[in-house]
Amino acid sequence: MSKSASFARLFMGFILTATGVHASCPIELSPSSVVVKYGDPVSINCSTTVDLVELMGWETTDNPKTLNHSGHLTWTVESTTNWNIHLSCFLTPLPDATFEQCTVTPKFVLYTFPEKISISSSSGSDGVMNVKEEHNFTCHINHVAPVQNLTVRWYKGDKLMHTDAFSSPNKKPENQTSVYSFTPTRQDNGITFRCEAHMDLGPEGPQLNVSSEEKRVTVHFGPDIKCLYSINILEGETLESHCPVEGNPRPSVRWMKDGHGIDPGSPLYRGDAGMYTVKAGGVSVVKKVLIFYGPNLKCPNSYTAVEYVPHNLTCTVEGYPQPNITWYKDREEVSPPENLTRSDAGQYVITASNSLSSDNCTVEITVLYPPSPIVELEDSEVDVGSDVWLKCSSKGNPQPKYSWNYYQTTNVLEESEDGVSRLYIHNATAYNMGSYTCHALNERGNVSKTVRVTVKGAKQECPIKITPDRMVISFNGTGPTATCKQTSTTTTNVKEIYWDVDGSRRTNNESWNADTHEDWNADPVCIATFEGLGTCRKPLNFTLYKTPDSVLLHPCLQLDLSERGRSVPAAV
């Protein structure tokens, strides 16, 4: 605040020509305009430069007339205290003068300004306000004059918010107040208010101002729970970072889940999603907490499926938001079929992704299917003594295993390589003639194919041997046992071997014993069925005979020995 000095401050002005005064009034006032502080001395000189002056004087409310016959006259007051002072200088000319009697009035301002002002609030001395409620600040300016020169400025912090002006015509000191209405928000908590009184006394006077003390306000609000009903939280973040509770005074906040207290400053994880209750002050609300986290995908490293059978390949995926699952094969997106076929076998990359991240697994899918029809195996013809290859090929998963059915001899070799089986017949003989069957087998099924090998220049033989090769037995005698065996040492070559005695009787083994009482008409044949050769037979040369019990010589008796093996009397 600018303080006026204790001595009189006189400000030089211009020569005043009063309104309504004769334009030729030859009076000069120095100064013509005076601003003086209450109680200070003041003096104004009234002079003229013209002659023929009869009388010059001051007329004031304090001293009606002060006269002087000279060309100048000074009005002086040691202490200015009259708020309603009226002052004018007059000039009376002599009769021969060319001007008339006239007066000049100086501009005179008497002021007082307080050294301090005060501020009060409708919220009380503690400055506590409730948010959104209107409050009034009052600035008290006591004993100030002239009021019409007074303005009051209101500041919020350092920002000018409002200016009040006054229009009272009273020249005497008054007590003035200025009221500023204010509705606080929570952002206004802790802000300061002040008022400043300014006195504008024009260019002749000082610019006076004084400021009140600062009034700090405390804004009470809340508690306010600053989040929506549904709270989305990244895994590892906290409740208090996503749902702060604001209030002044600071509210006591309690979070609960399933009836148990929860620390809102602790990180939350995927298992913490659910319904929470937050209590703050007298407020209790329920919030739905969703925990966002990236996908976690788990799949088997490999999977085996049966062709054309619905698969149950199962991957587990966790994540929120719900991840999208995408399949890739050979870097191209594919849609996995419900039923897998052999063409679907291979390596797949399965990706689970959501808005946060992605995860993937690599799965090797194997499709099981039965052997395909056998290819590359055809009938063959070979010269006796030459070589020939038989090739058997089939596709399947697992890779088929091969087996052959044929009449096995030492000059036939089997080999399998790269999913193909081969038979090598070296130096072909008659025993290599016949059918050859290739079987392809895996756990899903089997196929077979039969071809025939013909050996040119060779005659088909039945590979069995009868021991003895001829049998002659006497009636009621004891004869040897006839046996029929295969000539090969490979036991798997023969499927069946038996004796057919007379077309209606058979044995189920390799041996046959003749009935020396009954087998007069026996025609024993050994029959054998061989792998690859089929069925063949060999007869046994068999004779059952009987010698006569006695011989009688009689002239009329003639023996007829035409029927082999028995003796029959013949009539003459």
PyMOL commands that set and color helices and strands:
alter all, ss='L'
color gray80, all
select helices_A, chain A and resi 147-149+186-188+239-242+270-272+342-344+430-432+491-493+519-521
alter helices_A, ss='H'
color red, helices_A
select strands_A, chain A and resi 28-30+33-37+42-47+53-60+66-68+72-77+87-93+102-104+107-111+118-121+128-130+135-144+150-156+159-165+174-182+192-200+207-211+215-216+218-225+230-234+245-248+253-257+260-262+274-280+283-298+302-306+316-320+324-329+332-334+346-353+358-368+380-383+388-393+401-405+412-417+420-425+434-442+445-456+464-467+470-474+482-486+494-500+511-512+525-530+534-539+541-545+558-560+568-570
alter strands_A, ss='S'
color yellow, strands_A
deselect
rebuild
show_as cartoon
